[in-house]
Amino acid sequence: MTNEDIKTYITTHTPEATFDETGEWLNIIVYPNQLKTLATILNGQPMQLDFLFCLTCVDYKTHLTMVYHLTSSKDRTINIVLKANLDRTQPLIETVCDIWRTAEFHEREVFEMFGVQFINHPDLRKLILEDGFKGYPLRKDFEDPINMIKL
Amino acid sequence: MYNETEIIKDTTELGPDGELVINMGPQHPATHGVLHLVVTLNGETIKKIEPHLGYIHRSIEKMCESLTYRQFIYVTSRMDYLSSHINNTACALLVEKGMQIEVPERAKVVRTILNELTRIASHELWIGAMAMDLGAFTPFFYAFREREMITDIMEDTCGARLTMNYIVPGGLMYDIHPEFQTKVKAFVKQFKEKVTEYEDLVTGNVIFQSRTKGIGVLTAEDAISYGCTGPVARASGVKCDMRKIAPYDAYDRVEFDEIIETDGDSFTRYLVRVKEMNQSIRIIEQLIDNIPEGEFVGKTKNVLKLAKGEFYQRVETARGELGVYIVSEGGTTPHRIKFRSPGFSNLSVLDHISKGSKIGDLMATMGTLDLVIPDIDR
C-alpha cells in the first residue's frame, strides 16, 4: 500500500484530515474529536494497523500535539504517524486503549507529564510521579524552584 | 512517596472477597531494581497486579531537551544499562540520519560486533539472575564467567564495563584496542564450548521446566496489542526483529535467523534468548575477520544541528525495540525527545499474563519478561 493509496483511503473516511509528507513517514493530522473514529478504522480491515509502537505528546508552546506511531504487524514497512492538536488550557482527547492495550500505560504517562485528559480511560492516575506532584514537568513552561534541570 | 494508607495495608485483614493485598518491592531480591508491584491475592491466586513506577525516574527526556546532540548520547547509557551500546547506537544513528553524516565501514562493522557482544552479555546476566530467582544458584556463576570476558573486552576498547559511551555521531569515539579481534575470537571459542553447560544445567532441568512450562502464557494477539517486542513477542510468534525489518549498521550484510517460537510461555521466552545468543555469535563470527581498514569516525561539524522536522530511529536492544523520537526546531538541542523503551511496554503485559496464576509463578513470569527498571522509568 503506497502513501497515495493510504491518503485516498483516509480522505474517504475523514475528509477533514490533512497530510504532511516532509518527514520519513506519512503524517496524518486530524481534529481531536475525529481521532478515535479514524483510529478504529485504521485498526480494522484493510489497513490492520494493529501495532501502536509509540504514543507521546509534544508541547509546541501554542498547543499540544498528540503523536501516535502506528504500524501493522503483518507488514512492518507501513508506518503512519497520526497527530491531533490539542488546546493547551483544556487538553481533552478520547482514549485509544480499547483499540491498542499498550496505550493504557503510555496515556497515563502523557497524562501526568503533559496534563492531557483522556476520556473513557479505565484508570487515569499518575504512574511515574508521586501522588501530590503539582504541575506537568514535560511542558515547556514548567518551573520547579528546587530541582529544576538547567544545564 | 505514596500516601500511607496506600502503601501500608494491614495484612491480617482481608478485603470483601477474602482479598489480600501485598506489596512486592520496591526492595525485593527478585525484582532486580526498584520495581514496586501491588499484588492483590485471593489465597495464593493473583487477581490483580498494579505496578507503581518512578523510584528511579531521572527525567531523562526533560534532561535531554537541554543537552546538545553530542551530549545527550551519554545520558542514554543510563537508561537500559545492560544495552548501553545499543542505546548509544540508536541515538548516533538518529543524528546521522538527520544530518546525512556518512559513517565509515569500519565503524559500522565494529558497532555491530559490539552490539551483539552487548546482547550476549545482557542475556548472560539475565539467564543467571532468572535461574537464581527460581532457586538455581549455580548458573549465575557459569553465566558470569563468560560475561566477564565480554566486560573485559569492553573495558579494553571503551574504558568502561557498563556505561560505555563509545559510539558517537559519525562513528566511534576512538579506534578499537589492538587485541580486540584476538580477545573476541577467544570469547567466541569459549562460549561455543560452554553454552552446552547452560543447556545441561537449566534447559533440561526438571524443576526448571515444571516451574516455567505453561506459566505466563502470552498469545500473539495480546503481544501485538500490548506493544510487546523483543524475545517476549518472538516467543509468542510475532516477527518484530528490527535488525531484519529495518537493518542498520552492518546487519544487512550478515546472515542470521530471527528466532520465532509459538508457545508463548515462560520456558519459550527462555529458549528464545538462549537461541538468540547463538545467533549473535554467528553474526560476530562473520564480521570479526572482516573489519575493514580505514577511518573509525566520519567527518562531522563541531556543532551538530538537526534540520527542523521529526526523526524516528528504531533499533533492537536485548529487550526489544527501542525507539528514539526527536522533534527538532533546527537548533543545537532537541525540542522534544521521547524514548520508547521496550521494558515499559513489556511490563504493561505483566498484569494480563499473570492473572489467575499462583504467586510463586510470578517470579518465573517476571523473570522471563527481563525487566530492567531504569529502562522502564527513564
Boltz contact constraints between the chains, C-beta under 6 A:
constraints:
  - contact:
      token1: [A, 23]
      token2: [B, 309]
      max_distance: 6.0
  - contact:
      token1: [A, 23]
      token2: [B, 310]
      max_distance: 6.0
  - contact:
      token1: [A, 50]
      token2: [B, 224]
      max_distance: 6.0
  - contact:
      token1: [A, 51]
      token2: [B, 224]
      max_distance: 6.0
  - contact:
      token1: [A, 54]
      token2: [B, 323]
      max_distance: 6.0
  - contact:
      token1: [A, 54]
      token2: [B, 325]
      max_distance: 6.0
  - contact:
      token1: [A, 54]
      token2: [B, 340]
      max_distance: 6.0
  - contact:
      token1: [A, 56]
      token2: [B, 338]
      max_distance: 6.0
  - contact:
      token1: [A, 58]
      token2: [B, 327]
      max_distance: 6.0
  - contact:
      token1: [A, 58]
      token2: [B, 336]
      max_distance: 6.0
  - contact:
      token1: [A, 73]
      token2: [B, 224]
      max_distance: 6.0
  - contact:
      token1: [A, 76]
      token2: [B, 245]
      max_distance: 6.0
  - contact:
      token1: [A, 100]
      token2: [B, 225]
      max_distance: 6.0
  - contact:
      token1: [A, 101]
      token2: [B, 225]
      max_distance: 6.0
  - contact:
      token1: [A, 101]
      token2: [B, 226]
      max_distance: 6.0
  - contact:
      token1: [A, 102]
      token2: [B, 226]
      max_distance: 6.0
  - contact:
      token1: [A, 102]
      token2: [B, 227]
      max_distance: 6.0
  - contact:
      token1: [A, 102]
      token2: [B, 345]
      max_distance: 6.0
  - contact:
      token1: [A, 105]
      token2: [B, 348]
      max_distance: 6.0
  - contact:
      token1: [A, 127]
      token2: [B, 53]
      max_distance: 6.0
  - contact:
      token1: [A, 128]
      token2: [B, 53]
      max_distance: 6.0
  - contact:
      token1: [A, 128]
      token2: [B, 54]
      max_distance: 6.0
  - contact:
      token1: [A, 128]
      token2: [B, 57]
      max_distance: 6.0
  - contact:
      token1: [A, 130]
      token2: [B, 1]
      max_distance: 6.0
  - contact:
      token1: [A, 149]
      token2: [B, 62]
      max_distance: 6.0
  - contact:
      token1: [A, 149]
      token2: [B, 63]
      max_distance: 6.0
  - contact:
      token1: [A, 151]
      token2: [B, 66]
      max_distance: 6.0
